[in-house]
Amino acid sequence: MHELINSSSGARKMGVRIYEQTEVIGIKGMGEKTKRILTDKGEFETSVVVDAA
């Protein structure tokens, strides 16, 4: 568990946004690389999605 916390800290320093305790309701393709993520806390656009459920 400590390794995960350490790597998330480093990722955040590089600009990665991590949404914890957030339910994904849907994922919509918007183009070749961009996706719109629909969650219980709002909508986000991204080119990379990592599911760590």
C-alpha distance matrix in Angstrom:
0.0 3.8 5.4 5.3 6.5 8.8 10.1 10.8 12.6 14.6 15.4 16.7 18.9 20.4 21.4 18.8 18.9 15.9 17.2 14.9 16.6 19.3 21.3 22.9 26.5 27.8 27.8 31.2 32.3 34.3 35.2 34.2 30.9 30.4 28.9 29.2 26.3 27.5 25.1 25.8 25.5 27.8 28.4 26.9 28.2 26.0 26.5 22.9 20.8 17.2 16.5 12.9 14.1
3.8 0.0 3.8 5.4 5.1 6.1 8.6 9.9 10.6 12.5 14.2 15.4 16.9 18.8 20.2 18.2 18.7 16.2 18.1 16.2 18.4 21.1 23.5 25.1 28.8 30.0 29.8 32.9 33.8 35.5 36.2 35.2 31.7 31.2 30.2 30.5 27.8 29.2 26.9 27.6 26.8 29.0 29.5 27.7 28.9 26.7 27.1 23.7 22.1 18.8 18.7 15.4 17.1
5.4 3.8 0.0 3.8 5.5 5.1 6.1 8.5 9.9 10.7 12.1 14.2 15.6 16.8 18.6 16.6 17.6 15.6 17.9 16.7 19.3 21.5 23.6 24.6 28.3 29.1 28.4 31.4 31.9 33.6 34.0 32.7 29.2 29.1 28.3 29.1 26.6 28.5 26.6 27.8 27.1 28.9 28.9 26.8 27.5 24.9 24.8 21.3 20.1 16.8 17.2 14.2 16.6
5.3 5.4 3.8 0.0 3.8 5.5 5.2 6.1 8.6 10.0 10.4 12.1 14.3 15.4 16.5 14.0 14.5 12.1 14.3 13.1 15.7 17.7 19.9 20.8 24.6 25.4 24.8 27.9 28.5 30.3 30.9 29.9 26.4 26.0 24.9 25.5 23.0 24.7 22.8 24.1 23.4 25.1 25.2 23.2 24.1 21.6 21.9 18.4 16.8 13.5 13.7 10.7 13.2
6.5 5.1 5.5 3.8 0.0 3.8 5.5 5.2 6.2 8.8 9.9 10.6 12.6 14.5 15.5 13.4 13.7 11.4 13.5 12.3 15.1 17.4 20.2 21.5 25.3 26.4 26.0 29.0 29.9 31.3 32.1 31.4 27.8 27.0 25.9 26.1 23.5 25.1 22.9 23.7 22.6 24.5 25.0 23.0 24.2 22.2 22.9 19.7 18.2 15.4 15.7 12.9 15.0
8.8 6.1 5.1 5.5 3.8 0.0 3.8 5.5 5.2 6.4 8.7 10.1 11.0 12.9 14.7 13.4 14.6 13.2 16.0 15.4 18.5 20.5 23.3 24.3 28.0 28.8 28.0 30.7 31.2 32.4 32.8 31.8 28.1 27.6 27.1 27.7 25.5 27.4 25.5 26.7 25.3 26.9 27.0 24.6 25.4 23.0 23.3 20.3 19.5 16.8 17.9 15.4 18.0
10.1 8.6 6.1 5.2 5.5 3.8 0.0 3.8 5.3 5.1 6.1 8.6 9.9 10.8 12.6 10.9 12.6 11.5 14.7 14.7 18.1 19.5 21.9 22.4 26.1 26.4 25.2 27.8 28.0 29.2 29.4 28.3 24.6 24.3 24.0 24.9 22.9 25.2 23.8 25.4 24.1 25.3 25.0 22.3 22.7 20.0 20.0 16.8 16.3 13.7 15.3 13.4 16.5
10.8 9.9 8.5 6.1 5.2 5.5 3.8 0.0 3.8 5.4 4.9 6.1 8.6 9.8 10.6 8.4 9.3 7.9 11.1 11.3 14.9 16.1 18.9 19.5 23.2 23.7 22.8 25.4 25.9 27.0 27.6 26.9 23.2 22.4 21.7 22.2 20.1 22.1 20.5 22.0 20.5 21.7 21.6 19.2 19.9 17.6 18.2 15.2 14.4 12.2 13.6 11.8 14.8
12.6 10.6 9.9 8.6 6.2 5.2 5.3 3.8 0.0 3.8 5.4 5.2 6.4 8.9 10.1 9.3 10.3 9.8 13.0 13.3 16.9 18.4 21.5 22.3 26.0 26.6 25.7 28.1 28.6 29.3 29.9 29.3 25.5 24.5 24.2 24.5 22.5 24.5 22.8 24.0 22.0 23.3 23.4 20.9 21.7 19.6 20.4 17.9 17.5 15.6 17.2 15.5 18.2
14.6 12.5 10.7 10.0 8.8 6.4 5.1 5.4 3.8 0.0 3.8 5.4 5.1 6.6 9.1 8.8 11.2 11.5 15.1 16.1 19.8 20.8 23.6 23.9 27.5 27.7 26.2 28.4 28.3 28.9 29.0 28.0 24.3 23.8 23.9 24.8 23.3 25.7 24.5 26.2 24.2 25.0 24.5 21.6 21.7 19.2 19.4 17.0 17.4 15.8 18.0 16.7 19.9
15.4 14.2 12.1 10.4 9.9 8.7 6.1 4.9 5.4 3.8 0.0 3.8 5.4 5.1 6.6 5.4 8.1 8.8 12.6 14.2 17.9 18.3 21.0 20.8 24.4 24.2 22.6 24.6 24.5 25.1 25.2 24.4 20.6 20.0 20.2 21.0 19.7 22.3 21.4 23.4 21.6 22.0 21.2 18.2 18.1 15.4 15.7 13.3 13.7 12.5 15.1 14.5 17.8
16.7 15.4 14.2 12.1 10.6 10.1 8.6 6.1 5.2 5.4 3.8 0.0 3.8 5.3 5.1 4.7 6.2 7.5 11.1 12.9 16.7 17.1 20.1 20.3 23.8 24.0 22.7 24.6 24.9 25.1 25.7 25.3 21.6 20.3 20.3 20.5 19.1 21.4 20.2 21.9 19.5 20.0 19.7 16.8 17.2 15.3 16.3 14.5 14.8 14.0 16.3 15.7 18.6
18.9 16.9 15.6 14.3 12.6 11.0 9.9 8.6 6.4 5.1 5.4 3.8 0.0 3.8 5.5 7.2 9.5 11.3 14.8 16.6 20.3 20.8 23.9 24.0 27.4 27.4 25.9 27.6 27.5 27.4 27.7 27.2 23.4 22.4 22.9 23.4 22.3 24.7 23.7 25.4 22.9 23.2 22.7 19.6 19.7 17.7 18.4 16.9 17.8 17.2 19.8 19.2 22.2
20.4 18.8 16.8 15.4 14.5 12.9 10.8 9.8 8.9 6.6 5.1 5.3 3.8 0.0 3.8 5.9 9.2 11.7 15.3 17.6 21.4 21.3 24.0 23.5 26.7 26.2 24.2 25.6 25.1 24.8 24.7 24.0 20.2 19.6 20.5 21.5 21.0 23.7 23.3 25.5 23.2 22.9 21.8 18.4 17.8 15.3 15.5 14.3 15.9 15.8 18.8 18.9 22.1
21.4 20.2 18.6 16.5 15.5 14.7 12.6 10.6 10.1 9.1 6.6 5.1 5.5 3.8 0.0 3.8 6.4 9.6 12.8 15.7 19.3 18.8 21.5 20.9 24.0 23.5 21.6 22.9 22.6 22.2 22.4 22.2 18.5 17.2 17.9 18.4 18.0 20.6 20.3 22.4 19.9 19.4 18.3 15.0 14.6 12.6 13.5 12.7 14.2 14.7 17.6 18.1 21.1
18.8 18.2 16.6 14.0 13.4 13.4 10.9 8.4 9.3 8.8 5.4 4.7 7.2 5.9 3.8 0.0 3.8 6.4 9.9 12.7 16.3 15.7 18.2 17.6 20.8 20.5 18.7 20.4 20.4 20.5 21.0 20.7 16.9 15.6 15.8 16.3 15.3 18.0 17.5 19.8 17.7 17.5 16.4 13.1 13.0 10.7 11.7 10.1 10.9 11.0 13.8 14.3 17.3
18.9 18.7 17.6 14.5 13.7 14.6 12.6 9.3 10.3 11.2 8.1 6.2 9.5 9.2 6.4 3.8 0.0 3.8 6.5 9.7 13.2 12.4 15.2 14.9 18.1 18.2 17.0 18.9 19.6 19.8 21.0 21.3 17.6 15.6 15.0 14.7 13.1 15.3 14.3 16.3 14.0 14.1 13.5 10.7 11.6 10.2 12.3 10.8 10.6 10.9 12.9 13.4 15.8
15.9 16.2 15.6 12.1 11.4 13.2 11.5 7.9 9.8 11.5 8.8 7.5 11.3 11.7 9.6 6.4 3.8 0.0 3.8 6.3 9.9 9.7 12.6 12.9 16.5 17.1 16.5 19.0 20.1 21.1 22.5 22.7 19.1 17.3 15.9 15.4 13.0 14.7 13.0 14.7 12.9 13.9 13.8 11.7 13.2 11.9 13.9 11.7 10.2 9.4 10.6 10.3 12.4
17.2 18.1 17.9 14.3 13.5 16.0 14.7 11.1 13.0 15.1 12.6 11.1 14.8 15.3 12.8 9.9 6.5 3.8 0.0 3.8 6.7 6.1 9.3 10.2 13.6 14.9 15.0 17.8 19.6 20.7 22.7 23.4 20.1 17.8 15.7 14.4 11.5 12.2 9.9 11.1 9.5 11.0 11.7 10.5 13.0 12.6 15.1 13.2 11.0 10.5 10.5 10.4 11.3
14.9 16.2 16.7 13.1 12.3 15.4 14.7 11.3 13.3 16.1 14.2 12.9 16.6 17.6 15.7 12.7 9.7 6.3 3.8 0.0 3.8 5.3 8.7 10.8 14.3 16.2 16.9 20.2 22.2 23.7 25.8 26.4 23.2 21.0 18.7 17.4 14.0 14.2 11.2 11.5 10.6 13.1 14.4 13.9 16.5 16.1 18.4 16.0 13.3 11.9 10.8 9.6 9.7
16.6 18.4 19.3 15.7 15.1 18.5 18.1 14.9 16.9 19.8 17.9 16.7 20.3 21.4 19.3 16.3 13.2 9.9 6.7 3.8 0.0 3.8 6.7 9.8 12.8 15.5 17.0 20.4 23.0 24.7 27.2 28.0 25.1 22.8 20.0 18.2 14.6 13.9 10.4 9.6 9.6 12.8 14.7 15.1 18.1 18.2 20.7 18.4 15.3 14.0 12.0 10.9 9.6
19.3 21.1 21.5 17.7 17.4 20.5 19.5 16.1 18.4 20.8 18.3 17.1 20.8 21.3 18.8 15.7 12.4 9.7 6.1 5.3 3.8 0.0 3.8 6.4 9.4 11.9 13.5 16.8 19.5 21.2 23.8 25.0 22.2 19.7 16.7 14.7 11.0 10.1 6.6 6.4 6.8 9.5 11.1 11.8 14.9 15.5 18.1 16.3 13.2 12.7 11.0 11.1 9.9
21.3 23.5 23.6 19.9 20.2 23.3 21.9 18.9 21.5 23.6 21.0 20.1 23.9 24.0 21.5 18.2 15.2 12.6 9.3 8.7 6.7 3.8 0.0 3.8 6.2 9.2 11.5 15.0 18.0 20.2 23.0 24.1 21.9 19.5 16.1 14.0 10.2 8.6 5.4 5.5 7.8 9.9 11.2 12.5 15.4 16.0 18.5 16.7 13.4 13.1 10.7 11.4 9.5
22.9 25.1 24.6 20.8 21.5 24.3 22.4 19.5 22.3 23.9 20.8 20.3 24.0 23.5 20.9 17.6 14.9 12.9 10.2 10.8 9.8 6.4 3.8 0.0 3.8 5.7 7.7 11.3 14.3 16.6 19.4 20.6 18.5 16.2 12.7 10.7 7.0 5.9 4.4 6.7 8.9 9.5 9.5 10.5 12.8 13.4 15.6 14.2 10.9 11.5 9.4 11.4 10.2
26.5 28.8 28.3 24.6 25.3 28.0 26.1 23.2 26.0 27.5 24.4 23.8 27.4 26.7 24.0 20.8 18.1 16.5 13.6 14.3 12.8 9.4 6.2 3.8 0.0 3.8 7.3 10.2 13.8 16.1 19.2 20.9 19.4 17.0 13.2 10.9 7.8 5.3 5.0 6.8 9.8 9.8 9.7 11.7 13.9 15.2 17.4 16.6 13.6 14.6 12.7 14.9 13.3
27.8 30.0 29.1 25.4 26.4 28.8 26.4 23.7 26.6 27.7 24.2 24.0 27.4 26.2 23.5 20.5 18.2 17.1 14.9 16.2 15.5 11.9 9.2 5.7 3.8 0.0 3.8 6.6 10.1 12.7 15.7 17.3 16.2 14.0 10.2 8.3 6.1 5.0 7.0 9.8 12.1 11.0 9.5 10.9 12.1 13.2 14.9 14.6 12.0 13.8 12.5 15.4 14.6
27.8 29.8 28.4 24.8 26.0 28.0 25.2 22.8 25.7 26.2 22.6 22.7 25.9 24.2 21.6 18.7 17.0 16.5 15.0 16.9 17.0 13.5 11.5 7.7 7.3 3.8 0.0 3.8 6.7 9.5 12.2 13.6 12.5 10.4 6.7 5.8 4.7 6.0 8.9 12.4 13.8 12.1 9.6 9.7 9.7 10.4 11.6 11.6 9.6 12.2 11.8 15.3 15.3
31.2 32.9 31.4 27.9 29.0 30.7 27.8 25.4 28.1 28.4 24.6 24.6 27.6 25.6 22.9 20.4 18.9 19.0 17.8 20.2 20.4 16.8 15.0 11.3 10.2 6.6 3.8 0.0 3.8 6.3 9.3 11.4 11.1 8.9 5.7 5.1 6.5 7.9 11.5 14.9 16.0 13.6 10.4 10.4 9.5 10.6 11.5 12.7 11.8 14.9 15.1 18.7 19.0
32.3 33.8 31.9 28.5 29.9 31.2 28.0 25.9 28.6 28.3 24.5 24.9 27.5 25.1 22.6 20.4 19.6 20.1 19.6 22.2 23.0 19.5 18.0 14.3 13.8 10.1 6.7 3.8 0.0 3.8 5.8 7.7 7.9 6.6 4.7 6.4 8.9 11.2 14.7 18.2 19.0 16.4 12.9 11.9 9.8 10.1 9.9 11.7 11.8 15.2 16.2 20.0 20.8
34.3 35.5 33.6 30.3 31.3 32.4 29.2 27.0 29.3 28.9 25.1 25.1 27.4 24.8 22.2 20.5 19.8 21.1 20.7 23.7 24.7 21.2 20.2 16.6 16.1 12.7 9.5 6.3 3.8 0.0 3.8 7.1 7.6 5.6 5.4 6.7 10.2 12.5 16.1 19.6 19.7 16.6 12.9 11.7 8.9 9.8 9.9 12.7 13.7 17.4 18.9 22.5 23.6
35.2 36.2 34.0 30.9 32.1 32.8 29.4 27.6 29.9 29.0 25.2 25.7 27.7 24.7 22.4 21.0 21.0 22.5 22.7 25.8 27.2 23.8 23.0 19.4 19.2 15.7 12.2 9.3 5.8 3.8 0.0 3.7 5.5 5.4 7.1 9.7 13.1 15.8 19.3 22.9 22.9 19.9 16.1 14.3 11.0 10.8 9.6 12.7 14.4 18.1 20.0 23.7 25.2
34.2 35.2 32.7 29.9 31.4 31.8 28.3 26.9 29.3 28.0 24.4 25.3 27.2 24.0 22.2 20.7 21.3 22.7 23.4 26.4 28.0 25.0 24.1 20.6 20.9 17.3 13.6 11.4 7.7 7.1 3.7 0.0 3.8 6.2 8.5 11.9 14.8 17.9 21.1 24.8 24.9 22.2 18.5 16.3 12.8 11.5 9.1 11.7 13.9 17.2 19.5 23.1 25.0
30.9 31.7 29.2 26.4 27.8 28.1 24.6 23.2 25.5 24.3 20.6 21.6 23.4 20.2 18.5 16.9 17.6 19.1 20.1 23.2 25.1 22.2 21.9 18.5 19.4 16.2 12.5 11.1 7.9 7.6 5.5 3.8 0.0 3.8 6.6 10.3 12.7 16.2 19.0 22.8 22.5 20.1 16.5 13.8 10.3 8.2 5.4 8.1 10.7 14.1 16.7 20.1 22.3
30.4 31.2 29.1 26.0 27.0 27.6 24.3 22.4 24.5 23.8 20.0 20.3 22.4 19.6 17.2 15.6 15.6 17.3 17.8 21.0 22.8 19.7 19.5 16.2 17.0 14.0 10.4 8.9 6.6 5.6 5.4 6.2 3.8 0.0 3.8 6.9 9.8 13.2 16.1 19.7 19.3 16.6 12.9 10.2 6.7 5.5 4.5 7.9 10.0 13.7 16.1 19.5 21.4
28.9 30.2 28.3 24.9 25.9 27.1 24.0 21.7 24.2 23.9 20.2 20.3 22.9 20.5 17.9 15.8 15.0 15.9 15.7 18.7 20.0 16.7 16.1 12.7 13.2 10.2 6.7 5.7 4.7 5.4 7.1 8.5 6.6 3.8 0.0 3.8 6.3 9.7 12.7 16.4 16.4 13.8 10.3 8.2 5.6 5.4 5.9 7.9 8.4 12.2 13.8 17.3 18.7
29.2 30.5 29.1 25.5 26.1 27.7 24.9 22.2 24.5 24.8 21.0 20.5 23.4 21.5 18.4 16.3 14.7 15.4 14.4 17.4 18.2 14.7 14.0 10.7 10.9 8.3 5.8 5.1 6.4 6.7 9.7 11.9 10.3 6.9 3.8 0.0 3.8 6.4 9.7 13.3 13.2 10.4 6.7 5.6 4.5 6.5 8.8 10.3 10.0 13.4 14.4 17.7 18.5
26.3 27.8 26.6 23.0 23.5 25.5 22.9 20.1 22.5 23.3 19.7 19.1 22.3 21.0 18.0 15.3 13.1 13.0 11.5 14.0 14.6 11.0 10.2 7.0 7.8 6.1 4.7 6.5 8.9 10.2 13.1 14.8 12.7 9.8 6.3 3.8 0.0 3.8 6.4 10.1 10.4 8.4 5.6 5.1 6.2 7.6 10.1 10.3 8.7 11.4 11.6 14.7 15.1
27.5 29.2 28.5 24.7 25.1 27.4 25.2 22.1 24.5 25.7 22.3 21.4 24.7 23.7 20.6 18.0 15.3 14.7 12.2 14.2 13.9 10.1 8.6 5.9 5.3 5.0 6.0 7.9 11.2 12.5 15.8 17.9 16.2 13.2 9.7 6.4 3.8 0.0 3.8 7.1 8.2 6.3 4.7 6.7 9.0 11.1 13.9 14.0 12.0 14.1 13.5 16.1 15.7
25.1 26.9 26.6 22.8 22.9 25.5 23.8 20.5 22.8 24.5 21.4 20.2 23.7 23.3 20.3 17.5 14.3 13.0 9.9 11.2 10.4 6.6 5.4 4.4 5.0 7.0 8.9 11.5 14.7 16.1 19.3 21.1 19.0 16.1 12.7 9.7 6.4 3.8 0.0 3.8 5.2 5.3 6.0 8.1 11.2 13.0 15.9 15.3 12.7 14.0 12.8 14.7 13.8
25.8 27.6 27.8 24.1 23.7 26.7 25.4 22.0 24.0 26.2 23.4 21.9 25.4 25.5 22.4 19.8 16.3 14.7 11.1 11.5 9.6 6.4 5.5 6.7 6.8 9.8 12.4 14.9 18.2 19.6 22.9 24.8 22.8 19.7 16.4 13.3 10.1 7.1 3.8 0.0 3.8 5.8 8.4 11.0 14.5 16.4 19.5 18.8 16.1 16.9 15.3 16.5 15.0
25.5 26.8 27.1 23.4 22.6 25.3 24.1 20.5 22.0 24.2 21.6 19.5 22.9 23.2 19.9 17.7 14.0 12.9 9.5 10.6 9.6 6.8 7.8 8.9 9.8 12.1 13.8 16.0 19.0 19.7 22.9 24.9 22.5 19.3 16.4 13.2 10.4 8.2 5.2 3.8 0.0 3.8 7.2 9.5 13.2 15.3 18.8 18.3 16.1 17.1 16.2 17.2 16.4
27.8 29.0 28.9 25.1 24.5 26.9 25.3 21.7 23.3 25.0 22.0 20.0 23.2 22.9 19.4 17.5 14.1 13.9 11.0 13.1 12.8 9.5 9.9 9.5 9.8 11.0 12.1 13.6 16.4 16.6 19.9 22.2 20.1 16.6 13.8 10.4 8.4 6.3 5.3 5.8 3.8 0.0 3.8 6.8 10.5 13.2 16.8 17.0 15.4 17.2 16.8 18.5 18.2
28.4 29.5 28.9 25.2 25.0 27.0 25.0 21.6 23.4 24.5 21.2 19.7 22.7 21.8 18.3 16.4 13.5 13.8 11.7 14.4 14.7 11.1 11.2 9.5 9.7 9.5 9.6 10.4 12.9 12.9 16.1 18.5 16.5 12.9 10.3 6.7 5.6 4.7 6.0 8.4 7.2 3.8 0.0 3.8 7.0 10.1 13.6 14.3 13.2 15.6 15.9 18.2 18.4
26.9 27.7 26.8 23.2 23.0 24.6 22.3 19.2 20.9 21.6 18.2 16.8 19.6 18.4 15.0 13.1 10.7 11.7 10.5 13.9 15.1 11.8 12.5 10.5 11.7 10.9 9.7 10.4 11.9 11.7 14.3 16.3 13.8 10.2 8.2 5.6 5.1 6.7 8.1 11.0 9.5 6.8 3.8 0.0 3.8 6.5 10.2 11.1 10.6 13.4 14.4 16.9 17.8
28.2 28.9 27.5 24.1 24.2 25.4 22.7 19.9 21.7 21.7 18.1 17.2 19.7 17.8 14.6 13.0 11.6 13.2 13.0 16.5 18.1 14.9 15.4 12.8 13.9 12.1 9.7 9.5 9.8 8.9 11.0 12.8 10.3 6.7 5.6 4.5 6.2 9.0 11.2 14.5 13.2 10.5 7.0 3.8 0.0 3.8 7.2 9.2 9.8 13.2 15.0 17.9 19.4
26.0 26.7 24.9 21.6 22.2 23.0 20.0 17.6 19.6 19.2 15.4 15.3 17.7 15.3 12.6 10.7 10.2 11.9 12.6 16.1 18.2 15.5 16.0 13.4 15.2 13.2 10.4 10.6 10.1 9.8 10.8 11.5 8.2 5.5 5.4 6.5 7.6 11.1 13.0 16.4 15.3 13.2 10.1 6.5 3.8 0.0 3.8 5.6 7.1 10.6 13.1 16.0 18.1
26.5 27.1 24.8 21.9 22.9 23.3 20.0 18.2 20.4 19.4 15.7 16.3 18.4 15.5 13.5 11.7 12.3 13.9 15.1 18.4 20.7 18.1 18.5 15.6 17.4 14.9 11.6 11.5 9.9 9.9 9.6 9.1 5.4 4.5 5.9 8.8 10.1 13.9 15.9 19.5 18.8 16.8 13.6 10.2 7.2 3.8 0.0 3.8 6.9 10.4 13.4 16.4 18.9
22.9 23.7 21.3 18.4 19.7 20.3 16.8 15.2 17.9 17.0 13.3 14.5 16.9 14.3 12.7 10.1 10.8 11.7 13.2 16.0 18.4 16.3 16.7 14.2 16.6 14.6 11.6 12.7 11.7 12.7 12.7 11.7 8.1 7.9 7.9 10.3 10.3 14.0 15.3 18.8 18.3 17.0 14.3 11.1 9.2 5.6 3.8 0.0 3.8 6.7 10.1 12.9 15.7
20.8 22.1 20.1 16.8 18.2 19.5 16.3 14.4 17.5 17.4 13.7 14.8 17.8 15.9 14.2 10.9 10.6 10.2 11.0 13.3 15.3 13.2 13.4 10.9 13.6 12.0 9.6 11.8 11.8 13.7 14.4 13.9 10.7 10.0 8.4 10.0 8.7 12.0 12.7 16.1 16.1 15.4 13.2 10.6 9.8 7.1 6.9 3.8 0.0 3.8 6.5 9.6 12.0
17.2 18.8 16.8 13.5 15.4 16.8 13.7 12.2 15.6 15.8 12.5 14.0 17.2 15.8 14.7 11.0 10.9 9.4 10.5 11.9 14.0 12.7 13.1 11.5 14.6 13.8 12.2 14.9 15.2 17.4 18.1 17.2 14.1 13.7 12.2 13.4 11.4 14.1 14.0 16.9 17.1 17.2 15.6 13.4 13.2 10.6 10.4 6.7 3.8 0.0 3.8 6.2 9.2
16.5 18.7 17.2 13.7 15.7 17.9 15.3 13.6 17.2 18.0 15.1 16.3 19.8 18.8 17.6 13.8 12.9 10.6 10.5 10.8 12.0 11.0 10.7 9.4 12.7 12.5 11.8 15.1 16.2 18.9 20.0 19.5 16.7 16.1 13.8 14.4 11.6 13.5 12.8 15.3 16.2 16.8 15.9 14.4 15.0 13.1 13.4 10.1 6.5 3.8 0.0 3.8 5.8
12.9 15.4 14.2 10.7 12.9 15.4 13.4 11.8 15.5 16.7 14.5 15.7 19.2 18.9 18.1 14.3 13.4 10.3 10.4 9.6 10.9 11.1 11.4 11.4 14.9 15.4 15.3 18.7 20.0 22.5 23.7 23.1 20.1 19.5 17.3 17.7 14.7 16.1 14.7 16.5 17.2 18.5 18.2 16.9 17.9 16.0 16.4 12.9 9.6 6.2 3.8 0.0 3.8
14.1 17.1 16.6 13.2 15.0 18.0 16.5 14.8 18.2 19.9 17.8 18.6 22.2 22.1 21.1 17.3 15.8 12.4 11.3 9.7 9.6 9.9 9.5 10.2 13.3 14.6 15.3 19.0 20.8 23.6 25.2 25.0 22.3 21.4 18.7 18.5 15.1 15.7 13.8 15.0 16.4 18.2 18.4 17.8 19.4 18.1 18.9 15.7 12.0 9.2 5.8 3.8 0.0
